[in-house]
């Protein structure tokens, strides 16, 4: 199975980042990808990016800064609005890896 490494980010690094990780894991598995998700909070982004290779970042709270990977606003997973757009963006990243 093809793999994609995703950094999921929320304000606390627990609740919504875990929800996003679970949703992405589920949806991407159906599309033939194994999502390897790491949850963190905004203050941990730089450390995570310096210690591991991620293909994209999905966030539910504002991330200030410029990052070397695609950054996808995933708030729609919490609101239920725009979920398909988020999935499409992550799939574009996943498919670009192979």
Buried (B, 14 or more C-beta within 10 A) or exposed (E): EEEBBBBBBBBEBEEBBBBBBBBBBEBBEEEEBEBBBBBBBBEBBEEBBEEEEBBBBBBBBEBEEEBEBBBBBBBBBBEEEBBEEBBEBBBEBBEEEE
